[in-house]
Amino acid sequence: MEVPERLVFAAEERKILEYWNEIRAFEKSNELAKDRPLYSFYDGPPFATGLPHYGHILAGTIKDTVTRVAYQKGFRVPRRFGWDCHGLPVEYEIEQQLNIKSKDDVMRMGIEKYNAECRAIVMRYSSEWEHVVKRLGRWIDFENDYKTLDLSYMESVWWVFKQLWEKDLVYRGFRVMPYSTACTTPLSNFEANLNYKDVSDPAIVVSFPLVDDPDTAFIAWTTTPWTLPSNVALCVNPGFDYLLIEDIKTSKKYYIARDRLVQLYKDPKKSGLYKVLLECKGVDLIGKKYVPLFPYFVEKYGATAFRVLGDGYVTNDAGTGIVHQAPAFGEDDYRVCVEFKVVEKTDLPCPIDENGRFLDPVSDFKGKGVKEADRDIIHMIKDMGRLVKNEQLMHSYPFCWRSETPLIYRAVPSWFVRVEQLKDRLIKNNLESRWVPDTVQHKRFGTWLENARDWNISRNRYWGTPVPIWMDEETGECIVPGSIAELEELSGVSGISDLHRDTVDSITIKSRTGSGRELKRIEETMDCWMESGAMPYAQIHYPFTEESKTYFQDGFPADFIAEGLDQTRGWFYTLMVLSTALFDKPAFKNCVVNGLVLAEDGKKMSKRLRNYPDPMVVVEEHGADALRLYLINSPVVRAEPLRFREAGVKDVVKEVMLPWFHSFRFLIQNVNLFQVTHPSAAPICIPEGMANDHAAQKLTNPMDHWIQSAMSSLIHFVHQEMDAYRLYTVVPKLLALIEDLNNWYVRLNRPRLKGQVGDETSWRTSLVILADVLLTLSRLMAPFAPFFSEYVYQGLKRMAPESLQAESVHFLMLPEARDDLVDERFERAVALMQEAIVLGRVARERRNVSLKSPLRSMRIIHADPLALEGVKELEDYVRSELNIRHVEYSRDQGAYVTLKADADGRVLGKQLGKAFAAVHNAVKALSSEEIQALEERGSIEIAGHVLSSQDIKISREIRPEINQAGDFEVAGGGGSAGLLIVLNLERDQSLIEDGLGREFMNRIQKLRKKCGFVAEDKCEVFYDSESKELLEVLERQKGAVCGALRTSSVSIERLEHLPKTSVVLADEEVEKIGTDTLRLVFTRAGLVCSEKLLAKSIEMPADASDSRATVLVDLFAKLVVFRDPVGLGLVWSDGSASTEAVRMSVDGVQAELRLGHNVFLTTADRLAREAIES
């Protein structure tokens, strides 16, 4: 197998998709699992009227990851896609499209045609959804999807409703509900909470003069001026203190709550603004009559209305402490006005139509939308002289989640589920589920349940599951069929094949009383959230088939669900309400909640603003795996918001995908190299039971031992954390292993993996272990990065044991951890070694000392002798990585550094104010011992203030006496338990020359890479420089450099020794070493002749002239250079040198060639022989 130098991840993913389609991978995986135990998963149905966005992609990635893990742990995992097809999203689209403005427009069109239009668009984007979902690597069944419009689904929803009805959990009520004027229907309270926005609204103060004292007025504050034409009362808090004041500027007298003077005056304590005429309690004001603001309802309600009422709902945190009452448009207004008999329960002043436009008797604003009329109403009040104050207020206000229009609150007759009656059971069942993160369970969702209100489940709409109540409005008789068969039996109508309004509205049912009266179906349809909440039953047509009963018994509650945080008041809620009402169980055992994906600027993603990149453009640019890993390795998996950055996806490619790919490519290159250099050796294969083999061998190479232990620890961790559904802990560990593999195992083992050190067995072992780790990693990463895991697996399959041979990595089980391979002590030692190396690099960078410059020594300091012992075992790696000749160890940190502390003024300055100066001085005076204690404990009390380690900047300074003895640099990991290193930066001539040798080697490697050479490409290197001093140093260093490059460069010599017959591959002035120039020439490796010694072996004719002899020598030399040493007989096929002479003839002239005498394999060998002969 050949692996390209660069991989276009998106292009490879498309090939993988083609492969999966070709082998029917998802379908085949389900066939393989058909006899396994069931793992039940519910997929919340999205609307197909819009395209998938990052929120859908995120939730889909979480769902795909968890269900893949479940499959790879030995379960059967049915995964059906579902579609939410009814309700406001679809209807709103149609009404925009057909310019439908009111119920009358729908009636003129006809419900049958209206629903046909809805049906036509409901799956508009289903093919786009399927493309996006599959392109993201998600395996889910689209062929057997469920739709809420399907007859079987709707019938099960009817069954659910009947169960609620028979449990007396459904009732009809007249309530003030959130109402969408755009969609002409009431919404439930939880729907109103789905979409709050910050908006600017008018905030006005209006006067209401007393009937018996017109010069005195009550003043009320409102942000909904459109409700004032319907005002019938005012309300005070009986327990509040109220004042009658006279405004000094206007001489007007107002009643206002004492605590709300700020509503009129910016600084009520300032003198000369008003004078207090009277103090009283709110209870003293109850019953007082005032002059109506508008005349519209005086005639109808005048006898009972336009008086002051009292109730504790009035607060003193806004307004004037006096609230105007419009009972049709406020829940508390309705309750209080009914209680005080201002209005009857079902007879309210509600002068607006279903579209939110004013009706009679509000003649002045008739036909205007309520929000549109605000300005005109304010003008009219001003003209009346009743406008006291007019401002704009920025506040949070509910919007319709579908139409994005402001909601109003309006009294409407609706059908409700008695959720408040279920509250205690809901709270109990919530605690029986596992939520990730659990803060959502106890806080957001738990608090929502504690304040749960009865659920309005009816909608005054057309496209949805009809509420199955047949009713006689006069007698109140109700009949509720729970199935098609029951409806057919009750109505006498047979062959019912659809349950939408256009089919069932015309069906009547005879009264059960024997009166002969007919019951008609009520007009309402069900809340679409009721339908999605019923999906555990309706998706399988429960309980109408035996198969559905069996499946439901095995799969309820679901093992797993996942959606966004917004669903705590949506799908999660309705699932829990219905499962509790029907079965007194939670609907799910495990729930993963993700946060919201925002635009990069922190705002909501908006098509209009175009403030986010197209998801599919991102996928085709960076790959689906990178997007998946970016999303599930972010705070959003802990239900926190994520500001989406395409640069973050790009970083995943750079920091995860490329290192993973490079490790894989490096393995394949060197496996190929091994096979080429050992053609008769057995192929590199991972043996069956490899873990047992290596456990028995007690691997002698420390890095082999470490990577096997680290991998087994990781496997154990993945199983443990995925059992707890904590993706946010698993993904970082997986990605850390990729970094460890590429940046530590492969890097520190590179010479051995390339066969440059050790014997054939060591080389083979290192390759087998790397192959095994990459194979195991591909199985672990398969649920998270399905495409590249497949790519790696297919590349490694030829090396995999029989038990791990499959058509796809996704057919394999997750690897099991091997406790006998885990060595925590050694993993800790490697971690400390890594820390020492990283700190050493930091110290070098701080002093601008290149890693190519060798240093004499470093000291590693740690309080724990066992920790130091562990690092000492790995000292060779420390010396090699940091280019250090000698490492020393110590437990005494205090002998080398002094700890200094300084308070962070940016943080503490604002926090402490004037006290900062004293704290600052106290922090600077802390001793090393106190600072060390702070690092260990994480906090310290100073001058009465508790400061954390984040509030204080800690630095380490080398003790003066240490630097007096030489040039040192220190770096530390922090705390007495942390590691400290001290580098000796003093350099002598030998260190300087070693550094120049490293620079020389670096230039050779860079030119090889530029020329596109691979490991197998061998060449000779010749060099030259204008600097005599540099040439002398390189002459002394070339042996070490050649040894380090022995597999690629067969010899390194001065340019003056370049044979004139050489084939030049590259000739270039490369980057300077310091200030000195350097020229490198690469020539093809092969036979090299010594013309001086070759001339002695040619049987020259006696009459040959000197020029003829020179031509012959040159000709022989050229012929030899282009011959294969094995073909010529100078080297045997096994690579060993022949001791026999080979005769060659040119133009009748004979020459005797002998390897090592006049023909050589390298220029270095030629020069050495010529030196001997001379």
Secondary structure, 3 states (H helix, E strand, C coil): CCCCCCCCHHHHHHHHHHHHHHHCHHHHHHHHCCCCCECCECCCCCECCCCCCHHHHHHHHHHHHHHHHHHHCCCECCCEEEEECCCHHHHHHHHHHHCCCCHHHHHHHCHHHHHHHHHHHCCCCHHHHHHHHHHCCCCCEEEEEEECCCHHHHHHHHHHHHHHHHCCCEEEEEEEEEEECCCCEECCHHHHCCCEEEEEEEEEEEEEEECCEEEEEEEEEECCHHHHHHCCEEEECCCCEEEEEEECCCCCEEEEEHHHHHHCCCCCCCCCCEEEEEEEEHHHHCCCEECCCCCCCHHHHCCCCCEEEECCCCCCCCCCCEEEECCCCCHHHHHHHHHCCCCECCECCCCECCCCEECCCCHHHCCCEHHHHHHHHHHHHHHHCCEEEEEEEEEEEEECCCCCCECEEEEEEEEEECHHHHHHHHHHHHHHCEEECHHHHHHHHHHHHHCCCCEECEECCCCCCECCCEECCCCCCEECCCCHHHHHHHHCCCCCCCCCHHHHCCCEEECCCCCCCEEEECCCEECHHHHHHCHHHHCCCCCCCHHHHHHHHHHCCECEEEEEHHHHHCHHHHHHHHHHHHHCCCCECEEEEECCEECCCCCCCCCCCCCCCCHHHHHHHHCHHHHHHHHHCCHHHHCCCEECCHHHHHHHHHHHHHHHHHHHHHHHHHHHHHHHHCCCCCCCCCCCCHHHHHHHHCCCCHHHHHHHHHHHHHHHHHHHHHHCCCHHHHHHHHHHHHHHHHHHHHHHHHHHHCCCCCCHHHHHHHHHHHHHHHHHHHHHHCCCCHHHHHHHHHHHHHHCCHHHCCCCHHHCCCCCCCHHHCCHHHHHHHHHHHHHHHHHHHHHHHCCCCCCCCEEEEEEECCCHHHHHHHHHCHHHHHHHHCEEEEEEECCHHHCEEEEEEECHHHHHHHHHHHHHHHHHHHHCCCHHHHHHHHHHCEEEECCEEEEHHHEEEEEEECHHHHHCCCEEEEECCCCCCCEEEEECCCCHHHHHHHHHHHHHHHHHHHHHHCCCCCCCCEEEEEECCCHHHHHHHHHHHHHHHHHCCCCEEEEEEHHHCCCCCCEEEEEEEEEECCEEEEEEEEECCCEECHHHHHHHECCCCCCCHHHHHHHHHHHHHHHHCCCHHHHCCECCCCCECCCCEEEEECCEEEEECECCCEECCHHHHHHHHHHHC
